[in-house]
Amino acid sequence: MSLDNHLKEYRARIGVNQQELGAMVHVSRQTISLIERGDCSPSVTLALKIAKGFNVPVEDIFDYVEDDE
């Protein structure tokens, strides 16, 4: 299973960098980078904070994908 995301695209839409988004949701720039690259999945709380920051449903940014096994 994996969690795909559109975080980078949403950041670009509002014109903020990783550092600024991290400050908005109270995490480091490195955390935002890890999430964007798919190297880390955010906690439910963080995913909801991010979605709220963009004023969109969490499903618009994060998408759960099941593996074919």
PDB file as gemmi writes it, atoms N, CA and C in Angstrom:
CRYST1    1.000    1.000    1.000  90.00  90.00  90.00 P 1                      
ATOM      1  N   MET A   1       0.833  -1.177   0.000  1.00  0.00           N  
ATOM      2  CA  MET A   1       0.000   0.000   0.000  1.00  0.00           C  
ATOM      3  C   MET A   1       0.875   1.236   0.000  1.00  0.00           C  
ATOM      4  N   SER A   2       0.368   2.291  -0.581  1.00  0.00           N  
ATOM      5  CA  SER A   2       1.124   3.535  -0.594  1.00  0.00           C  
ATOM      6  C   SER A   2       0.170   4.723  -0.573  1.00  0.00           C  
ATOM      7  N   LEU A   3       0.730   5.843  -0.236  1.00  0.00           N  
ATOM      8  CA  LEU A   3      -0.039   7.074  -0.165  1.00  0.00           C  
ATOM      9  C   LEU A   3       0.551   8.037  -1.179  1.00  0.00           C  
ATOM     10  N   ASP A   4      -0.145   8.223  -2.290  1.00  0.00           N  
ATOM     11  CA  ASP A   4       0.286   9.201  -3.284  1.00  0.00           C  
ATOM     12  C   ASP A   4      -0.163  10.579  -2.824  1.00  0.00           C  
ATOM     13  N   ASN A   5       0.534  11.602  -3.291  1.00  0.00           N  
ATOM     14  CA  ASN A   5       0.116  12.949  -2.908  1.00  0.00           C  
ATOM     15  C   ASN A   5       0.339  13.954  -4.025  1.00  0.00           C  
ATOM     16  N   HIS A   6      -0.360  15.054  -3.904  1.00  0.00           N  
ATOM     17  CA  HIS A   6      -0.270  16.168  -4.859  1.00  0.00           C  
ATOM     18  C   HIS A   6       0.169  17.429  -4.121  1.00  0.00           C  
ATOM     19  N   LEU A   7       0.967  17.227  -3.092  1.00  0.00           N  
ATOM     20  CA  LEU A   7       1.358  18.328  -2.230  1.00  0.00           C  
ATOM     21  C   LEU A   7       2.148  19.395  -2.977  1.00  0.00           C  
ATOM     22  N   LYS A   8       3.081  18.983  -3.798  1.00  0.00           N  
ATOM     23  CA  LYS A   8       3.906  19.951  -4.534  1.00  0.00           C  
ATOM     24  C   LYS A   8       3.046  20.817  -5.449  1.00  0.00           C  
ATOM     25  N   GLU A   9       2.078  20.193  -6.112  1.00  0.00           N  
ATOM     26  CA  GLU A   9       1.191  20.947  -7.007  1.00  0.00           C  
ATOM     27  C   GLU A   9       0.352  21.955  -6.225  1.00  0.00           C  
ATOM     28  N   TYR A  10      -0.154  21.543  -5.073  1.00  0.00           N  
ATOM     29  CA  TYR A  10      -0.945  22.467  -4.257  1.00  0.00           C  
ATOM     30  C   TYR A  10      -0.085  23.596  -3.712  1.00  0.00           C  
ATOM     31  N   ARG A  11       1.150  23.306  -3.343  1.00  0.00           N  
ATOM     32  CA  ARG A  11       2.060  24.366  -2.894  1.00  0.00           C  
ATOM     33  C   ARG A  11       2.272  25.383  -3.994  1.00  0.00           C  
ATOM     34  N   ALA A  12       2.478  24.894  -5.215  1.00  0.00           N  
ATOM     35  CA  ALA A  12       2.707  25.791  -6.351  1.00  0.00           C  
ATOM     36  C   ALA A  12       1.485  26.673  -6.609  1.00  0.00           C  
ATOM     37  N   ARG A  13       0.302  26.126  -6.437  1.00  0.00           N  
ATOM     38  CA  ARG A  13      -0.925  26.892  -6.672  1.00  0.00           C  
ATOM     39  C   ARG A  13      -1.022  28.122  -5.783  1.00  0.00           C  
ATOM     40  N   ILE A  14      -0.560  27.982  -4.526  1.00  0.00           N  
ATOM     41  CA  ILE A  14      -0.666  29.131  -3.626  1.00  0.00           C  
ATOM     42  C   ILE A  14       0.661  29.881  -3.491  1.00  0.00           C  
ATOM     43  N   GLY A  15       1.682  29.392  -4.176  1.00  0.00           N  
ATOM     44  CA  GLY A  15       2.953  30.107  -4.231  1.00  0.00           C  
ATOM     45  C   GLY A  15       3.753  30.104  -2.940  1.00  0.00           C  
ATOM     46  N   VAL A  16       3.788  28.954  -2.253  1.00  0.00           N  
ATOM     47  CA  VAL A  16       4.620  28.863  -1.053  1.00  0.00           C  
ATOM     48  C   VAL A  16       5.691  27.807  -1.252  1.00  0.00           C  
ATOM     49  N   ASN A  17       6.821  28.001  -0.590  1.00  0.00           N  
ATOM     50  CA  ASN A  17       7.877  26.999  -0.672  1.00  0.00           C  
ATOM     51  C   ASN A  17       7.715  25.996   0.472  1.00  0.00           C  
ATOM     52  N   GLN A  18       8.594  25.007   0.515  1.00  0.00           N  
ATOM     53  CA  GLN A  18       8.493  23.961   1.539  1.00  0.00           C  
ATOM     54  C   GLN A  18       8.650  24.534   2.946  1.00  0.00           C  
ATOM     55  N   GLN A  19       9.545  25.485   3.100  1.00  0.00           N  
ATOM     56  CA  GLN A  19       9.772  26.111   4.406  1.00  0.00           C  
ATOM     57  C   GLN A  19       8.504  26.818   4.884  1.00  0.00           C  
ATOM     58  N   GLU A  20       7.868  27.571   3.996  1.00  0.00           N  
ATOM     59  CA  GLU A  20       6.660  28.312   4.361  1.00  0.00           C  
ATOM     60  C   GLU A  20       5.502  27.368   4.693  1.00  0.00           C  
ATOM     61  N   LEU A  21       5.342  26.310   3.918  1.00  0.00           N  
ATOM     62  CA  LEU A  21       4.282  25.347   4.207  1.00  0.00           C  
ATOM     63  C   LEU A  21       4.549  24.657   5.540  1.00  0.00           C  
ATOM     64  N   GLY A  22       5.792  24.300   5.783  1.00  0.00           N  
ATOM     65  CA  GLY A  22       6.149  23.693   7.053  1.00  0.00           C  
ATOM     66  C   GLY A  22       5.787  24.592   8.225  1.00  0.00           C  
ATOM     67  N   ALA A  23       6.069  25.873   8.087  1.00  0.00           N  
ATOM     68  CA  ALA A  23       5.728  26.829   9.148  1.00  0.00           C  
ATOM     69  C   ALA A  23       4.215  26.922   9.339  1.00  0.00           C  
ATOM     70  N   MET A  24       3.465  26.852   8.235  1.00  0.00           N  
ATOM     71  CA  MET A  24       1.997  26.924   8.314  1.00  0.00           C  
ATOM     72  C   MET A  24       1.419  25.771   9.123  1.00  0.00           C  
ATOM     73  N   VAL A  25       2.020  24.583   9.007  1.00  0.00           N  
ATOM     74  CA  VAL A  25       1.467  23.394   9.663  1.00  0.00           C  
ATOM     75  C   VAL A  25       2.354  22.898  10.816  1.00  0.00           C  
ATOM     76  N   HIS A  26       3.364  23.707  11.168  1.00  0.00           N  
ATOM     77  CA  HIS A  26       4.215  23.459  12.332  1.00  0.00           C  
ATOM     78  C   HIS A  26       5.070  22.195  12.223  1.00  0.00           C  
ATOM     79  N   VAL A  27       5.665  22.001  11.040  1.00  0.00           N  
ATOM     80  CA  VAL A  27       6.655  20.940  10.847  1.00  0.00           C  
ATOM     81  C   VAL A  27       7.848  21.529  10.097  1.00  0.00           C  
ATOM     82  N   SER A  28       8.906  20.769   9.987  1.00  0.00           N  
ATOM     83  CA  SER A  28      10.105  21.262   9.299  1.00  0.00           C  
ATOM     84  C   SER A  28       9.950  21.186   7.781  1.00  0.00           C  
ATOM     85  N   ARG A  29      10.822  21.932   7.109  1.00  0.00           N  
ATOM     86  CA  ARG A  29      10.883  21.865   5.648  1.00  0.00           C  
ATOM     87  C   ARG A  29      11.223  20.447   5.217  1.00  0.00           C  
ATOM     88  N   GLN A  30      12.085  19.790   5.982  1.00  0.00           N  
ATOM     89  CA  GLN A  30      12.497  18.429   5.654  1.00  0.00           C  
ATOM     90  C   GLN A  30      11.307  17.472   5.673  1.00  0.00           C  
ATOM     91  N   THR A  31      10.395  17.656   6.621  1.00  0.00           N  
ATOM     92  CA  THR A  31       9.202  16.807   6.688  1.00  0.00           C  
ATOM     93  C   THR A  31       8.353  16.991   5.446  1.00  0.00           C  
ATOM     94  N   ILE A  32       8.155  18.232   5.025  1.00  0.00           N  
ATOM     95  CA  ILE A  32       7.377  18.501   3.809  1.00  0.00           C  
ATOM     96  C   ILE A  32       8.052  17.841   2.611  1.00  0.00           C  
ATOM     97  N   SER A  33       9.377  17.961   2.522  1.00  0.00           N  
ATOM     98  CA  SER A  33      10.122  17.353   1.418  1.00  0.00           C  
ATOM     99  C   SER A  33       9.952  15.837   1.404  1.00  0.00           C  
ATOM    100  N   LEU A  34      10.068  15.191   2.566  1.00  0.00           N  
ATOM    101  CA  LEU A  34       9.902  13.744   2.646  1.00  0.00           C  
ATOM    102  C   LEU A  34       8.509  13.309   2.203  1.00  0.00           C  
ATOM    103  N   ILE A  35       7.495  14.061   2.607  1.00  0.00           N  
ATOM    104  CA  ILE A  35       6.120  13.729   2.214  1.00  0.00           C  
ATOM    105  C   ILE A  35       5.956  13.882   0.704  1.00  0.00           C  
ATOM    106  N   GLU A  36       6.444  14.985   0.150  1.00  0.00           N  
ATOM    107  CA  GLU A  36       6.322  15.221  -1.296  1.00  0.00           C  
ATOM    108  C   GLU A  36       6.994  14.123  -2.109  1.00  0.00           C  
ATOM    109  N   ARG A  37       8.147  13.656  -1.657  1.00  0.00           N  
ATOM    110  CA  ARG A  37       8.877  12.611  -2.375  1.00  0.00           C  
ATOM    111  C   ARG A  37       8.264  11.229  -2.177  1.00  0.00           C  
ATOM    112  N   GLY A  38       7.353  11.106  -1.224  1.00  0.00           N  
ATOM    113  CA  GLY A  38       6.757   9.807  -0.943  1.00  0.00           C  
ATOM    114  C   GLY A  38       7.612   8.945  -0.040  1.00  0.00           C  
ATOM    115  N   ASP A  39       8.637   9.539   0.569  1.00  0.00           N  
ATOM    116  CA  ASP A  39       9.508   8.798   1.472  1.00  0.00           C  
ATOM    117  C   ASP A  39       8.925   8.688   2.874  1.00  0.00           C  
ATOM    118  N   CYS A  40       7.864   9.432   3.128  1.00  0.00           N  
ATOM    119  CA  CYS A  40       7.240   9.459   4.450  1.00  0.00           C  
ATOM    120  C   CYS A  40       5.751   9.738   4.266  1.00  0.00           C  
ATOM    121  N   SER A  41       4.935   9.044   5.025  1.00  0.00           N  
ATOM    122  CA  SER A  41       3.500   9.324   5.027  1.00  0.00           C  
ATOM    123  C   SER A  41       3.181  10.175   6.245  1.00  0.00           C  
ATOM    124  N   PRO A  42       2.385  11.221   6.066  1.00  0.00           N  
ATOM    125  CA  PRO A  42       2.067  12.071   7.210  1.00  0.00           C  
ATOM    126  C   PRO A  42       1.110  11.366   8.167  1.00  0.00           C  
ATOM    127  N   SER A  43       1.130  11.793   9.403  1.00  0.00           N  
ATOM    128  CA  SER A  43       0.121  11.312  10.351  1.00  0.00           C  
ATOM    129  C   SER A  43      -1.242  11.817   9.878  1.00  0.00           C  
ATOM    130  N   VAL A  44      -2.281  11.219  10.391  1.00  0.00           N  
ATOM    131  CA  VAL A  44      -3.631  11.672  10.048  1.00  0.00           C  
ATOM    132  C   VAL A  44      -3.783  13.141  10.430  1.00  0.00           C  
ATOM    133  N   THR A  45      -3.299  13.493  11.602  1.00  0.00           N  
ATOM    134  CA  THR A  45      -3.405  14.878  12.068  1.00  0.00           C  
ATOM    135  C   THR A  45      -2.693  15.835  11.123  1.00  0.00           C  
ATOM    136  N   LEU A  46      -1.481  15.489  10.709  1.00  0.00           N  
ATOM    137  CA  LEU A  46      -0.732  16.356   9.804  1.00  0.00           C  
ATOM    138  C   LEU A  46      -1.402  16.439   8.442  1.00  0.00           C  
ATOM    139  N   ALA A  47      -1.891  15.331   7.923  1.00  0.00           N  
ATOM    140  CA  ALA A  47      -2.586  15.346   6.633  1.00  0.00           C  
ATOM    141  C   ALA A  47      -3.805  16.268   6.693  1.00  0.00           C  
ATOM    142  N   LEU A  48      -4.531  16.208   7.803  1.00  0.00           N  
ATOM    143  CA  LEU A  48      -5.699  17.074   7.955  1.00  0.00           C  
ATOM    144  C   LEU A  48      -5.298  18.540   8.081  1.00  0.00           C  
ATOM    145  N   LYS A  49      -4.205  18.825   8.798  1.00  0.00           N  
ATOM    146  CA  LYS A  49      -3.718  20.203   8.912  1.00  0.00           C  
ATOM    147  C   LYS A  49      -3.323  20.757   7.546  1.00  0.00           C  
ATOM    148  N   ILE A  50      -2.633  19.934   6.767  1.00  0.00           N  
ATOM    149  CA  ILE A  50      -2.207  20.362   5.434  1.00  0.00           C  
ATOM    150  C   ILE A  50      -3.429  20.663   4.566  1.00  0.00           C  
ATOM    151  N   ALA A  51      -4.386  19.756   4.552  1.00  0.00           N  
ATOM    152  CA  ALA A  51      -5.595  19.965   3.749  1.00  0.00           C  
ATOM    153  C   ALA A  51      -6.338  21.218   4.198  1.00  0.00           C  
ATOM    154  N   LYS A  52      -6.429  21.414   5.500  1.00  0.00           N  
ATOM    155  CA  LYS A  52      -7.110  22.607   6.020  1.00  0.00           C  
ATOM    156  C   LYS A  52      -6.375  23.878   5.586  1.00  0.00           C  
ATOM    157  N   GLY A  53      -5.049  23.815   5.557  1.00  0.00           N  
ATOM    158  CA  GLY A  53      -4.259  24.962   5.104  1.00  0.00           C  
ATOM    159  C   GLY A  53      -4.542  25.338   3.660  1.00  0.00           C  
ATOM    160  N   PHE A  54      -4.882  24.348   2.855  1.00  0.00           N  
ATOM    161  CA  PHE A  54      -5.232  24.598   1.455  1.00  0.00           C  
ATOM    162  C   PHE A  54      -6.732  24.770   1.255  1.00  0.00           C  
ATOM    163  N   ASN A  55      -7.495  24.556   2.344  1.00  0.00           N  
ATOM    164  CA  ASN A  55      -8.956  24.676   2.301  1.00  0.00           C  
ATOM    165  C   ASN A  55      -9.579  23.705   1.293  1.00  0.00           C  
ATOM    166  N   VAL A  56      -9.078  22.467   1.313  1.00  0.00           N  
ATOM    167  CA  VAL A  56      -9.600  21.407   0.446  1.00  0.00           C  
ATOM    168  C   VAL A  56      -9.757  20.131   1.268  1.00  0.00           C  
ATOM    169  N   PRO A  57     -10.573  19.192   0.800  1.00  0.00           N  
ATOM    170  CA  PRO A  57     -10.655  17.897   1.491  1.00  0.00           C  
ATOM    171  C   PRO A  57      -9.309  17.170   1.416  1.00  0.00           C  
ATOM    172  N   VAL A  58      -8.995  16.405   2.432  1.00  0.00           N  
ATOM    173  CA  VAL A  58      -7.722  15.687   2.483  1.00  0.00           C  
ATOM    174  C   VAL A  58      -7.543  14.779   1.269  1.00  0.00           C  
ATOM    175  N   GLU A  59      -8.650  14.260   0.749  1.00  0.00           N  
ATOM    176  CA  GLU A  59      -8.576  13.364  -0.412  1.00  0.00           C  
ATOM    177  C   GLU A  59      -8.123  14.075  -1.685  1.00  0.00           C  
ATOM    178  N   ASP A  60      -8.209  15.394  -1.717  1.00  0.00           N  
ATOM    179  CA  ASP A  60      -7.712  16.133  -2.885  1.00  0.00           C  
ATOM    180  C   ASP A  60      -6.188  16.137  -2.934  1.00  0.00           C  
ATOM    181  N   ILE A  61      -5.557  16.026  -1.784  1.00  0.00           N  
ATOM    182  CA  ILE A  61      -4.098  16.078  -1.717  1.00  0.00           C  
ATOM    183  C   ILE A  61      -3.488  14.688  -1.591  1.00  0.00           C  
ATOM    184  N   PHE A  62      -4.113  13.827  -0.783  1.00  0.00           N  
ATOM    185  CA  PHE A  62      -3.573  12.493  -0.523  1.00  0.00           C  
ATOM    186  C   PHE A  62      -4.501  11.419  -1.068  1.00  0.00           C  
ATOM    187  N   ASP A  63      -3.890  10.399  -1.683  1.00  0.00           N  
ATOM    188  CA  ASP A  63      -4.649   9.327  -2.299  1.00  0.00           C  
ATOM    189  C   ASP A  63      -4.051   7.984  -1.907  1.00  0.00           C  
ATOM    190  N   TYR A  64      -4.843   7.147  -1.243  1.00  0.00           N  
ATOM    191  CA  TYR A  64      -4.394   5.818  -0.845  1.00  0.00           C  
ATOM    192  C   TYR A  64      -4.480   4.879  -2.041  1.00  0.00           C  
ATOM    193  N   VAL A  65      -3.375   4.163  -2.294  1.00  0.00           N  
ATOM    194  CA  VAL A  65      -3.319   3.233  -3.423  1.00  0.00           C  
ATOM    195  C   VAL A  65      -2.923   1.857  -2.896  1.00  0.00           C  
ATOM    196  N   GLU A  66      -3.752   0.850  -3.165  1.00  0.00           N  
ATOM    197  CA  GLU A  66      -3.428  -0.513  -2.746  1.00  0.00           C  
ATOM    198  C   GLU A  66      -2.532  -1.171  -3.777  1.00  0.00           C  
ATOM    199  N   ASP A  67      -1.593  -1.954  -3.282  1.00  0.00           N  
ATOM    200  CA  ASP A  67      -0.717  -2.714  -4.171  1.00  0.00           C  
ATOM    201  C   ASP A  67      -1.481  -3.924  -4.696  1.00  0.00           C  
ATOM    202  N   ASP A  68      -1.058  -4.419  -5.849  1.00  0.00           N  
ATOM    203  CA  ASP A  68      -1.683  -5.600  -6.441  1.00  0.00           C  
ATOM    204  C   ASP A  68      -0.972  -6.862  -5.955  1.00  0.00           C  
ATOM    205  N   GLU A  69      -1.288  -7.277  -4.748  1.00  0.00           N  
ATOM    206  CA  GLU A  69      -0.661  -8.501  -4.216  1.00  0.00           C  
ATOM    207  C   GLU A  69      -1.696  -9.446  -3.745  1.00  0.00           C  
TER     208      GLU A  69                                                      
END                                                                             
